[in-house]
């Protein structure tokens, strides 16, 4: 706690937001006066927060996963995650905690610990994953009534976008005051954001992060989501990472670029000396192709997520790979040997970054240890008219595929897999109870 105390003193902090990511990837925790936070050295919090659904309920297997007496777990602040809270009214810091059981073991249901568990497998083989996420989002009008459809936010011109504005500089400038605030907040928190572009949706943007350590990048995406929402509220609009918020607009993704570094040599093991792809590259790619169908519920964790996956839209619906081919689900960008990497294009912006990164690395690891060969790279469009979607089309189907995969269960932890399936199945069943306007319109008097 010495490093934590020093940071708080240097910045004159009077309040601390002590946080942890829940199953959904949202921040849970407590607000502390600084002196109280230092005295408690992290404190405690109910472990059941790790198995709460997005709508605030519990899985049917809740009592089988966590203690029915609602026991606490121990929180230990990670000093590397300390940041200022630039939107707060008084000097405030935020910290992300690691979750432990009372016997000192990493809590198996913590998504941060699940990622650590996967990273340890690579560490034991002398490898270090390098990650670079790309996160898409929409700026939208405030939606105070969920029965109303979502509408894009209005920029400086006073007009809403209607045409596709991919990579448009002027379209980004429409929201320049919001973007300025966002970059100021990111700078104050030390977030390694790189470029920002306008995507093809109306008021849809994408922020790219500089490549780096997998856990630290997951932390940064976790913090960035909070930061963007606060930025939008400051400008009287909303920001959403919902995978498919508007019927006529593209979905939002979180593409994950990934490579592996040999710890001893510092070299990228995906490339040979002559720049060609290595056997490890191909085996890693083979693992992604083989196990992504089973891992899809980590990339598409909500009932809305699967609206991204449909024919003839800008989202991956196939298990093919290609060199610099954005029509494939797995892409190998053209790059020099040191930057040779694989882009996983399946995750949605609504994913828990810790779990999506952990799942992607787990699939690649299974390819490495089992020496799985991929298909030949796809040249030309990966999807043709009439092709079917090669992925689960619902959360329920995705969870069944995860349940049937002992390999991912072993890597990510059996208790965690049971908890994740239980939480997400409860969300699906709650959603399944809702009667949609489509059903009322087309079935009420026609069946």
N, C-alpha and C positions, 0 to 999 in steps of 0.2 A: 504493500500500500504506500510505500515511500514515494514512488514515482507519481502515484495518483495525488497524494497530498501536496507534492511539489507543484504539480500542474494547477491544482485548484488555488493554491496560494499565489502563484505567479500571475494568474489571471483575475484575482480578486473575486472568485466565484462565491456566490451566496446560496445557490440552489443547484442540486444535482438531479438529473433525470437518470435513474438507474434502470436500464432496459434489458430486455432479452427478446429474441424473435420467437413467436409462437409457431404453430404448425403451418399457419397461413403465410407467415413471413411478416406479420405486423408486430409492432412494438408493444410489449407488455412490461409492467414494472411499477416503480414507485417514485414519487418526488420526495427529496430529502433536503432539509437545511444542511449546509456543508458540514458543520460540526457533527451532526447526527450521523451523516453518511460515513464519515471517517471513523466514528466510534463503532458503528456496526460492521465495518469492513466488508460491505457487500450485503449482509443481511440474509433474510429468508423470504420465500414466496411459495404459495401452494403449487405443488407439482401438477395439479389438474389443469392449470393454465396451458400446459403443453398439449392437452388433448381436447381443447374446446373448439367447436366448429365455428365457421365464419359467421353464423347467425346466432352464436352465443349459447348453443345447446351442447349436448354430450352424445358420444357414441353409445350404442347399445352394449358394447363390450367394455364400457368405461370402468366398471368395478373389477374387471379382469386385468386391466392394464395398469391402473394406478390404485393406490390404497383407498378403499371406500371410506376411511376415516378422514380423508382430505388432509394428508400430511404435507409438511413443508419440504422443500429442498434448499440447498445452500447455494447462494450466489457468490461468485468470485469475480470482481471487476478485472477486465483485461485492460491494462494500462495503454496498450497499443491502440485501443479503440476510443480513447478519450478525445472529445471534440467539444468546441464551443457550440452553443445554440444561438445562432445569430439573430433569429426572429424573436427571441424572448425579450421581455420588458426589463428584466434585471439580469445581472451577470450570471449566466447559467451554463453548466456543462452537461454533457451527456456521456454515458459510458455503457458499453455492452458487456454483459456478464456471461461467464461460463456457468453452467448448471451442474451441481454435484449432489450425489446422495450423501446421507449423513455418515456413511463409512468411507467417504472420500473418493468414491468412484464417479467418473463422468456419467451424468444422467443419460440413459440410453434413448430417451424420448426427445432430447434437445436436438433441434435441427443443426445447430452449430457443432454439436458433438458428433453427429452423423457425418458431417463433412470432415471433421478431424479424423474420424475412424477410417474413412476412405483414403485420406492423405497419408495416413500412417502406413498403408499398404505400399504406396509408392516410395515412401521414405525407406522402408525396409529393403527395397530393391535399388536404392541409390538414385532414385529419380525424383525430380521436383516438377509438378505441373505448373504451367504458366497459363493464365486465363486473361481474356479480354472480353468483357460483355458489351453488347450494344442494346440499349433499352429504348423501346418506342413508347409513346404516350400521346394522349389527346388532351388539348385544352378545350374545355366545354363550358357552356353556360351553366349557371347554377341550376341544379335539378332538385327542387324542393318537394316535388310530388313524384314518387316512383312510377305512377301510372302514365306520366308524360314521357314521350320519346326524348332522347338526348339530342341536343343541338350543339354544333360547333361554336366555340367562343368567337366573339366579334373583335377584330383587330382595330388598329388606329383609324382605318378608313371608315369604320362604321358599317361595313358590309361583311356578311359571312361568305366564306369560300364555297365555291361550287365546283370549280374545275380542278383537275389533278395538278398539283404544284410540286412535284418531286424535285428536290434540290434547288428550289427557287429561293434566291436571296431576298427578293422583295417580299415573298410570302412570310419568311422568318421575320423580316423587319416590321411586318404588321404587328408583331407581338414584342417589339424591341424592349419596351419598359419591363415586361415580365422576364424576358431573357436576361436583361442586365441585372435584375434583382437575383435571379437564379444563379448566375455566375458569381456574384458577390457572396451569396450564401455558401456556395461550393468552395470558393477560395478561403473563406473564414473557417471552414471545416477541414481543409486539406484534402478534399475529394479530387482524385486524379481524373477529372473529366477532360476529354480531348475535344473532338469536333462535335458540333451540333448541326443537324440538317433538317430540312423540311421533308417529310415523307409524303406518300401519295394521297393519304387521307386528308379531309378538310380539317385544318388546324391540328394535324398530326406531325409530331416531331420525333427525332431520334437523337439520343445522346450516346457518344462512344466514350469508353473508359480506356485509359492507357493500360497496357498489359502488365501483369504482375502476379504476386502470390495469390493463390486461389481463395484462401480464407479472408485475406484483407480485401480482395475485390468483392466477395460476397457481402462483407461488412459495408463496403462503400455503396453497393446497390441498395442494401437495407436502409442506410442513412439517406441516400439520394431520394428514395421514394417519399420519405417524410419531408425532406427539404422541398421537393417540387410541390407537394400538396400545400405546404405552408406558404410557398411563394405564390401559388395561384390564389389562395384565400386572401392574401395581402392585396391582390389586384381584383378582388371581388368576382372571381371565377373559380371553377373547379379544374383539377387535373386528374385524369383517370388512367390507370394501368389495366383496366378491364380488357380482356383479350379481344372482345368483339362488341364494342359499346353501341355501334350504330349499324343498322341493317344494310345500308347502301354504301358503307365505307369499309376499307380493308381492316383487318385485325391488327393488333399490336403484338410484337414479338420481343423476345430477349435472346438474340443470337449469342452463342458462346463460342468464341475462338479459343482453341486449346492446343498446347504443344507440351513436350516433355524435355526437361534438361537433365543431362547426366551431371550429378552433383560433383563428381571428381574432376571431370574435364570442362564443365561449363558449356558443353556443346549440345545443340538441339539434336536429339536422337531420331527425329523424324526424317532427317536428311543425311544422305551419304556424302562423302567428300566431294564427289563430282556434282552434287546438287540434286541427284535423283532421289526418289522416295526410298526410304529404308524398309527393311522387313518389319520393323516396329511400327512404322507408319501404317503399313498395310494391315498388320494384325490389329492395331488399335481401331482402324477404320472397320475391319471385319467385326470387331466387338460391338461397335456402334450400330452397324447394320443388323446384327443378330439380336441384340437385346433392347434396342430402342422401343419396339412394340410393347415389351413388358414394362418398360420404364416410362411409358408415355404419360401416366397419371402424375408424374413429378413435373413434367413439362407443361401439362394441361391439367391443372389441379382443381378446376372449378367447372360447374355445369356449363357455364358460358364459354369455357375455353374451346370446346369442340366445334363451335360455330366458325372458328378459323379454318378448320380442316374440311374443305369442300372443293370439288372440282372447279376449275376455271377461275380461281381467285389466287391472289398473291400470298400463298402460304404453302409450306411443304406438305405434300400428301403422298409421297413415295419414299421408298427406302434406298433409292439410288444415290450414287455419289459421282461427282465430276470435278474436273479441274476448272476453276473459275466459272462454274456453271450454277447460276442462281435458281435454276428450275429444279435442282435436286435437293433432297432433304439434308444431305451432307456435302459440303463444298470444301475443296482445297484451293484457297486463293493462290494466284501466281505470286511467288515470293522468292527472295534470296534464301539460301540454305538456313541461315540463322533464324529466319522468320517463317520457316515452313510450319504450317499449322492446319488444323481441321476446324471448320466452322459448323457447329451444330445449329441448324436453323429451325428445330422443332419447338423449343421452349417459347411459351407466350410471356408477355410482359407481366402477367398476373401470377407468375410462379414465385415460390419461395426461392430466392437466389441460392441459399445454402443447399437446399435439396436438389434443385435443378443441376447445379454444378457437381454435387456429390454423385447424382445419378449418371451424369454424362461421363465422369471420370470412372465410375464403377463399370459402366458398359465397356469403355476402352480398356480397362484393366483386365476384364474377362477375356477380351480379344487377345491381349498380350500373353496371358498365362496359358491360354488354350491354343495359341497360334492359329487364330481363325483367319482364313483368307477372305477378302472382300470380293464382290463382283468386279467385273471390269468397269472402268470409269465410263460414264455416260457422256456421249458427245451429241450435241444438239438438244432440243427440248426433251425433258424427262417425262413429261406428261402429254399424251395425245388425246384427242377427242374420243370419248367413250371409255377411257381408262378409269378403273375404280380406285377409290381411296384405299391405301394400304395400311391405314391406321385405325385404331378404335374411333368410333364416331360418337361415343358417349362416355361420361365419367364412369358409369357403372361397368361398361365393357373394359375400360382401361384398368380398373381395379381388379377385375377377374384375371386379366392377363398378368398383373403384378402378383396376385395370389398364387398363380401357377408357376412362378419362377423361383426355384430354390436357390439359384445362384445369387440373385440380388438380395434375397432374404439373408443369406449367409454373410454377404459383404456389409449390408447396411444395418443388420441386427434384427433378429426375429421379433423381439418385443416391439421395436419401432415399427416394423412393417405391419404388425397386427394393429397397432395404434393408428397408423396412418390410414389403413384401409377402413378401420372402424369410424374414424372421424369423417372421412370423405364419403363413405357410404351413408352416414347419417345425413350429410348435406344433400346428397342425391335424393334420398327418400323425402326430405323436407321439400325440395324443389318439385319432386314428382307429384306432390299433393296440390300444386297450384294449377288451376285451369287457365289456359292462356286465351288471349283475345282471338287467336287463329281458330282455336277449337270452337269458341262461341260463334264466330263468323261463319265457318264452313260446315260445322257439324250439328249445330243446334236444331236447325229445321230441315236438314238435308239427309239425315241418316235414320 
